[in-house]
Amino acid sequence: MQMKHLPRVKLAMLPTALEEVPRLSRELGVALSVKRDDNTGLALGGNKARKLEYLVGEALELGADALITTGAPQSNHCRMTAAAAAKMGLACHLVLRGKDVPVKQGNLLLDELLGAKVHFLGSGDASLAPARMQALMEELTARGARPYLVPLGGSSPVGAVAYITAIEELLATSASPNFDYIVHASGSAGTQAGLVAGVKYFGLPTRVIGISVSRPAPWLRGAVMELCRETLTHAGAEAQVFDDDIIVYDEYVGKGYGLPTQASTAALELFARREGIILDPVYTAKAAAGLIDLVQSGVIPALSRVLFWHTGGIPALFADVDLHWGEKA
């Protein structure tokens, strides 16, 4: 099946590697592989490079000369949007939650290095961001600029369609692509919506499991369902998605977004010490904690073929994050 033509620019180093992890597989009792979207290459990598190829492609087609987006201070999406803007010669404006800090670390340091103009909301309330972005759009337009609004996490049909092509990439690069499960970190719904859309588009039996890093499961399931259907429409596909196609677990969020849990820190350590794979404390470590628990509890049966989609986020490791390692392995 051929997806309809959509505007796209090259930002990511694709295909990303599909890595077998034998030591972790033996320890967990499943056949585990890792899709290395942490190595997409754009400004230290991450899955948002895929979405930004389509988002920036549309922005350029519309004649935009600036990008505006939003996120948390350690947003991987904002860091990669800043990098995409730099690569394409666009201005970039980031509306970040919270307040400015005297010492820049992690993604926030990279935002400034990449030349983005950072606008702090002065509050952690994410609901204030849309109004601030709209005001910024109007301000820039009044100055003669042509800004393009990139949604939170790149989570729109334009961005999410990138994960239909990511599933196509998986089919083209794997000798045995029919995984029983794909497990990944789910935040703003775009990646999960795209993965489910891709699985449905290509008629695969694979179950996509989203591990929420912030939002309650009922809200996230609804958002993924709506966006998945919109993404299939945007791609020109006739595939259908049903309620039981959307699987979300929110038991691994802990005290909130960006706050590590004991289980996520243990998972981060396990992946590093068994396979030399570095996760991040905000997204992939919580997703890995969910994966481990779902296997150990039997929700994912023993000997299943499981793909852990590593969405990146490494710079957050070098921010002010409270992590405590266990005994040396």
C-alpha positions in Angstrom: 0.0 0.0 0.0 1.4 3.4 -1.0 0.8 6.3 1.3 -0.2 9.5 -0.5 2.6 12.1 -1.1 3.1 14.5 1.8 5.6 17.4 2.2 8.8 16.1 3.9 12.3 17.3 4.5 15.3 15.1 5.6 16.2 15.6 9.2 16.8 12.1 10.6 19.4 9.5 9.9 17.1 6.7 8.8 16.6 3.8 9.1 17.5 3.6 12.7 19.0 0.4 14.0 16.9 -2.6 15.2 19.0 -4.1 18.0 18.6 -7.5 19.5 19.3 -7.6 23.3 20.1 -11.2 24.3 21.1 -10.6 27.9 18.0 -8.6 28.7 15.9 -11.2 26.7 17.3 -14.0 28.9 16.7 -12.1 32.1 13.1 -11.2 31.2 12.1 -14.4 29.5 11.0 -12.7 26.2 12.6 -12.2 22.8 13.3 -8.5 23.2 14.6 -6.1 20.5 15.1 -2.3 20.7 14.3 0.1 17.9 17.0 2.8 18.3 15.2 6.1 17.6 17.4 7.6 20.2 20.0 7.6 17.3 18.1 9.6 14.7 21.1 12.0 14.7 19.5 15.4 14.9 20.9 17.3 17.9 21.6 14.1 20.0 18.7 12.2 18.5 15.2 11.2 19.5 11.9 10.2 17.9 10.7 13.8 17.3 13.1 14.0 14.3 10.7 11.7 12.4 7.7 13.9 13.1 9.6 17.1 12.4 10.4 15.9 8.9 6.7 16.2 8.0 5.9 19.2 10.2 8.8 21.3 8.8 8.0 20.0 5.4 4.5 21.4 5.6 5.9 24.6 7.2 8.2 25.2 4.3 5.5 24.4 1.8 3.4 27.1 3.4 6.2 29.6 3.2 7.0 29.8 6.9 10.1 31.4 8.2 9.8 30.6 11.9 8.6 27.8 14.1 6.8 28.1 17.4 6.3 25.2 19.8 5.9 24.4 23.5 6.9 22.0 26.2 8.5 21.5 29.6 12.0 23.1 30.3 13.6 19.7 29.6 11.5 19.0 26.5 13.1 16.8 23.9 10.6 18.0 21.4 11.6 21.6 21.9 15.3 20.8 21.6 14.8 19.0 18.4 12.4 21.6 17.0 15.2 24.2 17.6 17.6 21.9 15.8 15.3 21.4 12.9 14.8 25.2 12.6 18.6 25.7 12.7 19.1 23.1 10.0 16.4 24.6 7.7 17.4 28.3 8.3 14.2 29.1 10.3 13.8 31.1 13.4 12.6 29.2 16.5 10.5 30.3 19.5 10.0 28.0 22.4 7.2 28.6 25.0 8.4 26.7 28.1 6.6 26.0 31.3 8.1 27.3 34.5 10.6 30.1 35.1 14.0 30.9 33.8 16.9 29.4 35.7 20.4 30.8 36.3 22.2 27.6 35.2 21.2 26.0 32.0 21.5 22.2 31.8 20.4 19.3 29.6 17.9 20.2 26.8 17.5 23.8 28.0 21.3 24.4 27.5 20.9 22.9 24.0 17.9 25.1 23.1 20.0 28.2 23.6 23.0 26.7 21.9 20.8 26.0 18.8 19.7 29.6 18.7 16.1 29.3 19.9 14.4 32.2 21.6 13.0 30.9 24.8 9.8 32.4 26.4 9.0 31.2 29.9 5.4 31.1 31.0 6.3 31.9 34.6 4.1 29.0 35.7 4.0 25.3 35.5 0.4 25.4 34.2 0.5 23.9 30.7 -3.0 25.2 29.9 -1.5 28.7 29.7 0.7 27.8 26.7 -1.8 27.9 23.9 -2.8 31.5 24.6 0.9 32.5 24.9 1.7 30.8 21.6 -1.2 32.5 19.9 -0.1 35.9 21.1 3.4 35.1 19.9 2.0 34.1 16.5 0.2 37.4 16.2 3.2 39.4 17.4 5.5 37.8 14.9 3.0 38.1 12.1 2.6 41.8 12.9 6.4 42.2 12.4 6.2 40.6 9.0 7.3 37.1 9.9 5.5 34.0 8.8 5.4 31.6 11.8 4.3 28.0 11.8 2.8 26.5 15.0 4.2 23.1 15.8 1.9 21.4 18.4 3.1 20.0 21.7 5.2 16.9 21.0 4.6 17.2 17.3 1.3 15.4 18.0 -0.9 16.2 15.0 -1.9 14.2 12.0 1.0 15.9 10.1 3.5 14.7 12.7 2.0 11.3 13.7 2.0 10.1 10.1 5.8 9.7 10.5 5.2 6.6 12.5 3.3 5.0 9.7 6.4 5.4 7.7 8.4 4.1 10.7 6.4 0.9 10.6 7.1 0.7 6.9 10.8 1.1 7.7 10.5 -1.7 10.3 9.0 -4.0 7.8 11.7 -3.2 5.2 14.7 -3.6 7.6 13.7 -6.6 9.8 14.0 -10.2 8.6 11.1 -11.1 11.0 9.1 -8.0 11.7 5.9 -9.5 13.1 6.4 -8.6 16.8 3.7 -9.6 19.2 4.1 -6.3 21.1 5.6 -2.9 20.6 6.1 -1.1 23.9 7.0 2.6 24.1 6.7 5.8 26.2 3.4 7.7 25.6 3.1 11.3 26.4 1.3 13.7 24.0 -0.4 10.8 22.1 1.4 11.4 18.7 3.9 8.5 18.7 1.3 6.0 19.9 -1.3 7.2 17.5 1.2 6.9 14.6 2.4 3.4 15.7 -1.2 2.1 16.0 -2.0 3.8 12.6 1.0 2.1 11.1 0.2 -1.3 12.4 -3.4 -1.0 11.1 -2.2 0.5 7.8 0.0 -2.6 7.1 -2.4 -5.1 8.6 0.0 -6.4 11.3 -1.2 -8.4 14.3 1.2 -6.5 16.6 -0.3 -5.0 19.8 1.0 -1.5 20.6 1.3 -0.7 24.3 1.8 2.9 25.5 3.3 3.5 28.9 2.0 6.9 30.0 4.6 9.2 31.4 2.2 11.9 32.6 -1.5 11.6 31.7 -4.3 9.4 33.1 -5.0 6.3 30.9 -8.6 7.2 30.0 -7.6 10.7 28.7 -4.6 9.3 26.8 -6.6 6.5 25.2 -9.2 9.0 24.0 -6.5 11.3 22.6 -4.7 8.4 20.9 -7.9 7.1 19.3 -8.9 10.5 17.9 -5.4 11.3 16.6 -5.0 7.8 15.2 -8.1 8.1 13.1 -7.2 11.6 11.9 -3.7 10.4 11.0 -5.0 7.5 8.9 -7.3 10.0 7.1 -4.3 12.4 6.6 -2.3 9.5 5.1 -5.2 8.6 2.7 -5.7 5.2 4.3 -9.0 3.3 4.7 -7.8 1.2 7.7 -10.0 1.3 10.7 -9.0 1.5 14.4 -11.2 0.3 17.3 -11.2 0.9 21.0 -9.4 -2.3 21.9 -6.5 -1.3 19.6 -5.5 1.5 22.1 -3.7 0.1 25.1 -2.4 2.5 27.7 -1.0 1.8 31.2 -0.6 4.7 33.6 0.5 2.8 36.7 4.2 3.8 36.1 3.8 7.6 36.2 4.7 7.9 39.8 4.4 11.3 41.4 4.2 13.1 38.0 5.8 14.0 34.7 9.6 14.2 34.9 9.8 12.7 38.4 11.7 9.4 38.4 10.4 6.4 40.3 12.3 3.7 42.0 11.2 1.3 39.3 12.2 3.7 36.4 15.6 4.3 37.9 16.1 0.5 38.3 15.1 0.0 34.7 17.5 2.7 33.5 20.3 1.0 35.4 19.3 -2.5 34.1 19.3 -1.4 30.4 22.7 0.3 30.9 24.4 -2.5 32.7 23.0 -5.5 30.7 23.1 -4.0 27.2 25.0 -0.7 27.3 21.8 1.1 26.2 21.2 4.5 27.9 17.6 5.5 28.6 16.3 8.8 29.9 14.7 9.5 33.2 11.5 11.2 31.9 10.3 8.9 29.1 12.1 5.7 28.2 13.0 4.7 31.8 9.4 4.7 32.8 8.4 2.9 29.6 11.1 0.3 30.4 9.8 0.0 34.0 6.3 -0.7 32.5 7.7 -3.3 30.1 9.5 -5.1 32.8 6.5 -5.2 35.1 4.1 -6.3 32.3 6.4 -9.2 31.5 7.0 -10.2 35.1 3.2 -10.0 35.8 2.4 -12.2 32.8 0.4 -9.5 30.9 3.0 -9.9 28.2 3.4 -13.7 28.1 6.8 -15.5 28.3 8.6 -16.0 25.0 6.7 -13.2 23.3 8.5 -11.3 20.6 8.7 -7.7 22.0 10.0 -4.5 20.4 10.9 -1.7 22.8 10.8 1.5 20.8 13.5 3.7 22.3 12.3 7.3 21.7 15.4 9.0 23.0 15.7 11.9 25.4 19.3 11.4 26.6 20.1 15.1 27.4 17.6 15.0 30.3 20.1 12.8 32.1 22.4 15.7 32.4 19.8 18.1 33.9 18.9 18.5 37.6 17.3 15.0 38.1 17.3 13.1 41.3 18.6 9.7 40.5 20.0 7.1 43.0 21.8 4.0 41.8 21.6 0.7 43.6 24.5 -1.7 44.4 27.2 -2.0 41.7 26.4 -4.8 39.3 
